[in-house]
Amino acid sequence: MNKVIIGIVAKHTIEAKKRPNTYIRDEVKQAIFDNDAIAIGILPPENEIKLCGNEWKDTQTEKEKEDLITQISLCDGIIIQGGTQNDEYENIIAKYCYDNNIPILGICAGQNNIVRSLGGTTLKVTNPEKHNNTNDNYVHSIKINKDSRFYEIVNKDEMLVNSRHNNAVDKCPLLDKVAFCEDGYADGVKSKDKYFYIGLRFHPESLYKIDENHNKIFLEFIKVCKIRSNK
């Protein structure tokens, strides 16, 4: 039986600069397997950490880019994870997926990656004590635009989310801001015309087992990936 294959972009660990390691969070891969799809890792092809912070950088060689694209070609959709650091290959993957209409879900820092890859910018939140909460469960609610794709997915104009971040979306010229917390920060952005190009500031992988609204995000993502792969 053919199953949807979701590539999860692995992140470098900054603690291991001498011997770089990469990781995929168990919660993220498990959300894919639990929804009857297959998760595989998209690994950085270079043997060094190329952090880019909140900027767009591209020092990848042509071979490194080819190796990234070869991995992406094995997948029906891509997830860019959250984390405290950003590598330039994550931005490059986000841009490639946009240009080639490959479904992508950016989570937390992954949201920042897809925003910056399309010429957008991010900023530091002014109240990190409120938004960088280590509690994996609910922290605040968000309002969802009723005319948005995100509203169609969860079928609600308000939902509870967690909050583990220090940054937020500032400008995103090619994306729509579609969900907001009470402080006005964008908790959800999406492409205007792609299959599924969505960034979320919260972590649905931490709540999908107990909250159907969060699981609907993964279900719809996998559904769209399957539709696209069958065309």
C-alpha positions as CSV (number, residue, x, y, z in Angstrom):
1,M,0.0,0.0,0.0
2,N,1.4,3.4,-1.0
3,K,1.6,5.9,1.9
4,V,2.3,9.6,1.9
5,I,6.0,10.3,2.6
6,I,6.7,13.4,4.7
7,G,10.3,14.7,4.9
8,I,11.2,16.3,8.2
9,V,14.1,18.7,7.9
10,A,16.7,17.8,10.5
11,K,18.3,20.5,12.5
12,H,22.0,20.8,13.5
13,T,22.8,20.8,17.2
14,I,24.8,23.9,18.1
15,E,26.3,22.1,21.1
16,A,28.3,19.8,18.8
17,K,30.3,22.1,16.6
18,K,33.3,19.8,16.5
19,R,31.3,16.8,15.5
20,P,28.0,18.2,14.2
21,N,24.9,16.2,15.0
22,T,21.4,16.5,13.5
23,Y,18.1,15.8,15.2
24,I,14.4,15.2,14.5
25,R,12.0,15.7,17.3
26,D,10.1,12.5,18.3
27,E,6.8,14.5,18.6
28,V,7.0,15.7,15.0
29,K,7.8,12.3,13.4
30,Q,5.2,10.6,15.6
31,A,2.5,13.0,14.5
32,I,3.1,11.8,10.9
33,F,3.2,8.1,11.7
34,D,0.1,8.3,13.9
35,N,-1.8,9.8,11.0
36,D,-0.9,6.9,8.7
37,A,1.9,8.5,6.7
38,I,5.6,7.8,6.6
39,A,8.2,10.2,8.1
40,I,11.7,10.3,6.8
41,G,14.6,12.7,7.5
42,I,15.9,15.4,5.2
43,L,19.6,15.7,6.2
44,P,21.9,18.6,5.7
45,P,24.5,17.5,3.1
46,E,27.4,19.6,4.5
47,N,29.6,18.6,7.4
48,E,29.5,21.9,9.1
49,I,27.0,24.2,10.9
50,K,26.1,27.2,8.8
51,L,23.9,29.2,11.1
52,C,22.0,32.2,9.6
53,G,20.2,33.6,12.6
54,N,17.3,35.8,11.4
55,E,18.9,36.5,8.0
56,W,18.8,35.0,4.5
57,K,22.2,33.4,3.6
58,D,23.2,31.1,0.9
59,T,26.7,29.7,0.8
60,Q,25.7,26.2,-0.3
61,T,27.6,24.6,-3.1
62,E,25.8,23.3,-6.2
63,K,26.4,19.8,-5.1
64,E,24.9,20.5,-1.6
65,K,21.8,22.0,-3.2
66,E,21.5,19.0,-5.6
67,D,21.7,16.6,-2.6
68,L,19.0,18.6,-0.8
69,I,16.8,18.5,-3.9
70,T,17.3,14.8,-4.4
71,Q,16.1,14.1,-0.8
72,I,13.1,16.4,-1.3
73,S,12.2,14.6,-4.5
74,L,11.6,11.4,-2.4
75,C,8.9,13.2,-0.4
76,D,5.3,14.2,-1.0
77,G,5.6,17.1,1.6
78,I,8.0,18.8,3.9
79,I,8.0,19.8,7.5
80,I,10.5,22.4,8.9
81,Q,10.8,22.0,12.6
82,G,11.0,24.4,15.5
83,G,14.2,25.0,17.4
84,T,16.5,27.7,18.8
85,Q,18.8,28.0,15.8
86,N,18.4,28.4,12.1
87,D,20.6,26.9,9.4
88,E,20.7,28.4,5.9
89,Y,19.8,25.1,4.3
90,E,16.3,25.3,6.0
91,N,15.7,28.6,4.2
92,I,16.9,27.2,0.9
93,I,14.5,24.2,1.3
94,A,11.6,26.5,2.1
95,K,12.3,28.6,-1.0
96,Y,12.6,25.5,-3.2
97,C,9.3,24.2,-2.0
98,Y,7.6,27.5,-2.7
99,D,9.0,27.7,-6.2
100,N,8.0,24.1,-7.0
101,N,4.6,24.1,-5.2
102,I,5.6,21.3,-2.8
103,P,3.4,21.2,0.4
104,I,5.2,22.5,3.4
105,L,4.5,23.0,7.1
106,G,6.7,25.3,9.0
107,I,6.5,25.0,12.8
108,C,7.7,27.9,15.1
109,A,11.3,28.6,13.8
110,G,10.1,26.8,10.7
111,Q,7.5,29.5,10.3
112,N,10.4,32.0,10.4
113,N,12.2,30.1,7.8
114,I,9.4,30.1,5.3
115,V,8.8,33.8,5.9
116,R,12.5,34.8,5.4
117,S,12.9,32.5,2.4
118,L,10.2,34.6,0.6
119,G,11.7,38.0,1.4
120,G,9.9,38.5,4.7
121,T,11.3,39.6,8.1
122,T,10.9,38.5,11.7
123,L,11.3,40.4,15.0
124,K,11.8,39.7,18.7
125,V,8.7,39.7,20.8
126,T,8.6,42.4,23.4
127,N,7.3,40.1,26.1
128,P,9.2,36.8,25.9
129,E,8.3,36.0,29.5
130,K,4.7,35.5,28.2
131,H,5.4,33.8,24.9
132,N,8.4,31.6,25.6
133,N,6.6,29.3,27.9
134,T,8.1,25.9,28.6
135,N,4.6,24.5,29.2
136,D,3.8,22.1,26.4
137,N,0.0,22.5,27.0
138,Y,-2.2,25.5,26.4
139,V,-0.8,29.0,27.0
140,H,-3.1,31.4,25.1
141,S,-5.8,31.5,22.4
142,I,-5.6,32.7,18.9
143,K,-8.1,34.2,16.5
144,I,-8.4,32.8,13.0
145,N,-9.6,34.7,10.0
146,K,-12.8,33.1,8.8
147,D,-11.9,33.7,5.1
148,S,-8.6,31.8,5.4
149,R,-7.4,28.3,4.5
150,F,-6.5,27.8,8.1
151,Y,-10.1,28.3,9.2
152,E,-11.2,25.7,6.7
153,I,-8.7,23.2,8.2
154,V,-9.8,23.6,11.9
155,N,-13.3,24.9,11.2
156,K,-13.0,27.3,14.1
157,D,-12.3,31.0,14.5
158,E,-10.6,30.6,17.8
159,M,-8.5,27.8,19.4
160,L,-6.0,27.3,22.2
161,V,-2.3,26.9,21.5
162,N,1.0,26.5,23.3
163,S,3.8,29.1,23.0
164,R,7.5,28.4,23.0
165,H,9.3,31.1,21.0
166,N,11.1,34.5,21.2
167,N,10.5,35.6,17.6
168,A,7.4,36.6,15.5
169,V,6.6,37.4,11.9
170,D,7.0,41.0,10.9
171,K,6.6,41.4,7.2
172,C,5.7,38.6,4.8
173,P,4.8,40.1,1.3
174,L,4.0,36.8,-0.3
175,L,2.1,35.3,2.6
176,D,-1.1,36.1,4.4
177,K,-1.3,36.5,8.1
178,V,-4.3,34.4,9.1
179,A,-4.2,33.8,12.8
180,F,-3.3,36.1,15.7
181,C,-2.7,36.0,19.4
182,E,-4.1,38.8,21.7
183,D,-0.8,40.7,21.4
184,G,-1.2,40.9,17.6
185,Y,1.6,38.6,16.6
186,A,0.8,36.3,13.7
187,D,0.4,32.7,14.9
188,G,-0.4,31.5,11.4
189,V,0.7,32.5,7.9
190,K,-0.1,30.9,4.5
191,S,0.6,31.2,0.8
192,K,-1.9,32.9,-1.3
193,D,-1.9,30.3,-4.1
194,K,0.1,27.2,-3.2
195,Y,-1.2,23.7,-2.4
196,F,-0.2,23.9,1.2
197,Y,2.4,26.5,2.3
198,I,1.6,27.2,6.0
199,G,3.7,28.5,8.9
200,L,2.6,28.2,12.5
201,R,4.2,29.9,15.5
202,F,2.9,27.3,17.9
203,H,3.7,23.5,18.2
204,P,0.8,21.3,17.1
205,E,3.0,18.2,17.5
206,S,2.8,18.7,21.3
207,L,-1.0,18.8,21.4
208,Y,-2.2,16.6,18.5
209,K,-2.8,13.6,20.8
210,I,-5.2,15.5,23.1
211,D,-6.7,18.2,20.8
212,E,-8.4,17.3,17.5
213,N,-7.9,20.9,16.3
214,H,-4.2,20.4,16.3
215,N,-4.4,17.0,14.7
216,K,-6.6,18.4,11.9
217,I,-3.5,20.3,10.8
218,F,-1.5,17.2,10.3
219,L,-4.5,15.3,8.7
220,E,-5.1,18.1,6.2
221,F,-1.4,18.4,5.4
222,I,-1.1,14.7,4.7
223,K,-4.4,14.7,2.7
224,V,-3.1,17.6,0.4
225,C,0.3,15.8,0.0
226,K,-1.6,12.7,-1.2
227,I,-3.8,14.6,-3.6
228,R,-0.7,16.3,-5.1
229,S,1.3,13.1,-5.4
230,N,-1.6,11.4,-7.3
231,K,-1.7,14.1,-10.0
